[in-house]
Structures are given as structure tokens and as C-alpha cells.
């Protein structure tokens, strides 16, 4: 996907949110995703405290947002592939900012309860003040009925994200 396509997807996710997801999601997609964002004072200690996490790294695509004087970085994390038969099964977003740089961890889980649809594609678009971070799957995944992703951002003043999960 080209940077212009990624921007269009990101804008489309925002439009879906503004419309309440009524066009693309026949179910209450936002309630099917559980999300928590926390600042992590010591990432090494966090990893040491969670030794059982089996992680699958996600490949990020970095794109600077073209605004005069902006330090805004847009990082897109994806897994899977999107086909015309897939439908939006989860959608969530949030914006946070701080007066000092923070290490941030986004923990995204689908579904919040019960059995979800088979996950086919996940896209998390993050805007932050630095270009450093990483994303990984810690459980479930594409082809399964659940997924848990963790996205980390390092030394950022803000963390804005849009996450869309597709399935069938």
C-alpha cells in the first residue's frame, strides 16, 4: 500500500468513526474491541515482569505528516490482508497527550467477550511525536477468532491512534 493509500485508509477510518460505523459495521464494532493505554516508566522491567508473552513483531510503515513545523509522525502497523468479503468487526480510537515525553503501551484485544469473527486484517494507525516504537501480536492472530496486539511508542508527547479489525 502506498503512503497516499495509507493516508486514505486512515482518513476513511476517521470518517467511519464520525458516522458511528453505521455504514460499514452492522454490529456495535467499537464495543467488540477492548483497549487500554498506559505509560510504562521502565519498558525493560515490563518485559521482565511478563516473560510468558510470545510476541510476533509487526512491520511498521513510517510517514511524516506534512504540516509546517510539525513533528507529527504517522506509523501504520498492519497484519493480514483485506479482501472484498471482509467486514469491519472492531473499530476504536483515542487521543492522549502529555507535557513531558512518555513511553506508552497500547493493549488492543478483540473480541472483548465471547467468540469473535475470524480475523483477516488489522490496521493500527498511530500518530506520535517520535518515530520510535514497535508493534507485536501477543496472542491469537490472523485466521483465528481473537487477537491481542501491543503497540509501544517511546519518548512521545502525544499518542493518537485509530485501530480497525476486519474479519469474516
Backbone torsions as a table, in degrees:
resi	resn	phi	psi	omega
1	UNK	NA	131.6	-179.5
2	UNK	-75.8	161.3	177.8
3	UNK	-56.5	-35.7	179.1
4	UNK	-69.5	-34.5	176.0
5	UNK	-66.9	-40.6	178.9
6	UNK	-62.3	-40.9	179.6
7	UNK	-64.8	-40.3	178.5
8	UNK	-64.2	-40.6	177.2
9	UNK	-63.0	-44.7	-179.8
10	UNK	-61.0	-44.4	177.8
11	UNK	-65.5	-37.8	178.2
12	UNK	-63.8	-39.8	177.0
13	UNK	-62.7	-41.5	177.4
14	UNK	-62.4	-40.6	178.5
15	UNK	-64.4	-42.2	177.4
16	UNK	-58.5	-41.2	178.9
17	UNK	-63.9	-42.2	179.1
18	UNK	-62.2	-35.5	179.6
19	UNK	-85.0	1.2	178.5
20	UNK	76.1	13.7	177.8
21	UNK	71.8	9.4	-174.0
22	UNK	-65.4	-30.8	-176.7
23	UNK	-77.4	-44.2	-171.8
24	UNK	-96.9	-18.8	-173.7
25	UNK	-125.4	108.8	-179.9
26	UNK	-71.0	-14.8	177.2
27	UNK	-110.0	171.3	178.6
28	UNK	-76.1	84.1	-172.1
29	UNK	-61.4	-37.4	-177.1
30	UNK	-63.9	-33.4	-177.7
31	UNK	-79.9	-8.0	-179.7
32	UNK	-88.7	-1.4	-179.0
33	UNK	-120.8	130.3	176.3
34	UNK	-104.7	131.8	-175.7
35	UNK	-134.2	140.8	168.8
36	UNK	-137.8	143.6	175.6
37	UNK	-122.9	131.3	177.8
38	UNK	-141.1	150.7	172.9
39	UNK	-86.8	140.4	-177.6
40	UNK	-113.8	108.3	-178.3
41	UNK	-66.6	-28.5	-177.8
42	UNK	-142.7	97.7	-177.0
43	UNK	-63.3	-36.7	178.9
44	UNK	-62.4	-41.6	178.3
45	UNK	-65.7	-38.0	177.7
46	UNK	-61.5	-46.9	-179.9
47	UNK	-64.7	-38.5	178.7
48	UNK	-66.1	-36.1	-179.8
49	UNK	-74.9	-14.4	-179.5
50	UNK	-124.6	61.1	-174.4
51	UNK	-69.7	-19.9	-177.8
52	UNK	-81.9	-4.3	-179.6
53	UNK	-69.5	119.2	174.7
54	UNK	-95.6	116.2	-172.2
55	UNK	-109.7	142.6	173.4
56	UNK	-116.9	110.6	-177.1
57	UNK	-64.3	144.4	173.8
58	UNK	-101.6	144.7	178.7
59	UNK	-88.3	117.6	179.7
60	UNK	-85.5	150.6	169.9
61	UNK	-115.0	122.3	-176.7
62	UNK	-100.5	136.1	176.5
63	UNK	-144.7	125.8	174.8
64	UNK	-73.6	139.4	179.1
65	UNK	-84.6	123.0	-174.1
66	UNK	-76.8	84.7	174.0
67	UNK	-129.1	135.9	-178.5
68	UNK	-57.8	124.5	177.6
69	UNK	73.6	8.5	-176.9
70	UNK	-86.0	143.8	172.2
71	UNK	-104.9	10.7	-175.3
72	UNK	-66.6	126.3	176.5
73	UNK	-113.4	138.2	176.3
74	UNK	-113.0	121.5	179.2
75	UNK	-117.7	128.7	180.0
76	UNK	-111.9	122.9	176.5
77	UNK	-108.4	128.0	179.6
78	UNK	-134.5	156.2	171.6
79	UNK	-149.7	141.5	-179.9
80	UNK	90.0	-168.1	177.2
81	UNK	-140.4	148.7	-175.4
82	UNK	-102.2	129.2	176.4
83	UNK	-122.1	168.4	-176.3
84	UNK	-66.4	-20.2	179.7
85	UNK	-86.4	-7.7	-180.0
86	UNK	-77.7	153.3	176.3
87	UNK	-131.9	156.3	178.7
88	UNK	-69.9	122.1	180.0
89	UNK	-114.7	-13.1	178.2
90	UNK	-154.4	139.0	-178.5
91	UNK	-149.8	130.8	178.6
92	UNK	-155.2	157.0	177.2
93	UNK	-158.3	161.3	176.7
94	UNK	-166.8	155.0	175.9
95	UNK	-127.2	134.1	175.6
96	UNK	-140.1	150.9	176.3
97	UNK	-145.1	158.6	-177.7
98	UNK	-138.7	158.5	179.8
99	UNK	-84.4	-14.1	176.6
100	UNK	-127.9	155.2	-179.3
101	UNK	-62.3	140.2	-178.4
102	UNK	-129.8	149.4	165.3
103	UNK	-92.6	128.1	-171.0
104	UNK	-124.4	143.5	175.1
105	UNK	-125.6	122.9	173.9
106	UNK	-100.6	123.9	179.0
107	UNK	-112.5	111.1	-174.7
108	UNK	-116.6	125.6	-178.7
109	UNK	-127.3	137.9	174.2
110	UNK	-134.4	135.5	-10.8
111	UNK	-82.6	171.6	178.6
112	UNK	-78.4	-25.6	178.9
113	UNK	-158.6	157.1	175.7
114	UNK	71.2	-155.1	-177.7
115	UNK	-106.7	127.9	179.3
116	UNK	-91.4	176.7	172.7
117	UNK	-71.6	164.9	176.9
118	UNK	-70.9	121.6	-177.5
119	UNK	-73.2	129.3	179.7
120	UNK	-115.7	-29.1	-175.7
121	UNK	-158.5	137.9	175.9
122	UNK	-132.6	135.6	175.4
123	UNK	-133.2	125.6	175.5
124	UNK	-121.2	116.9	178.6
125	UNK	-104.7	121.0	-176.2
126	UNK	-116.9	134.7	169.1
127	UNK	-112.9	130.5	-178.3
128	UNK	-149.5	169.8	-175.4
129	UNK	-84.7	-10.4	177.4
130	UNK	-122.3	166.4	178.0
131	UNK	-100.0	9.7	-176.8
132	UNK	-101.7	134.7	178.8
133	UNK	168.3	179.5	176.3
134	UNK	-156.7	160.0	177.8
135	UNK	-133.7	149.4	179.6
136	UNK	-157.9	156.7	174.9
137	UNK	-92.1	130.2	178.7
138	UNK	-107.5	-15.9	172.6
139	UNK	-162.5	159.9	-178.1
140	UNK	64.7	-153.4	177.3
141	UNK	148.8	-171.2	178.9
142	UNK	-64.7	136.3	-178.4
143	UNK	87.6	-2.4	178.3
144	UNK	-115.5	171.1	-176.6
145	UNK	-94.3	11.4	175.8
146	UNK	-153.9	159.0	176.0
147	UNK	-154.9	143.9	172.8
148	UNK	-131.4	121.5	179.1
149	UNK	-113.9	147.4	171.1
150	UNK	-125.1	128.9	176.1
151	UNK	-117.1	129.6	178.6
152	UNK	-114.6	141.8	173.9
153	UNK	-127.3	139.2	-174.9
154	UNK	-115.2	131.0	173.9
155	UNK	60.9	41.0	-176.1
156	UNK	-105.4	148.5	176.2
157	UNK	-89.1	-18.8	178.1
158	UNK	-150.2	159.2	-177.9
159	UNK	-146.9	104.5	179.1
160	UNK	-115.1	130.6	179.3
161	UNK	-139.2	154.0	171.2
162	UNK	-129.6	124.2	179.5
163	UNK	-122.2	132.7	178.7
164	UNK	-129.6	130.2	178.4
165	UNK	-117.8	130.1	-179.6
166	UNK	-114.8	150.8	179.3
167	UNK	-158.9	-175.0	176.3
168	UNK	-147.9	NA	NA
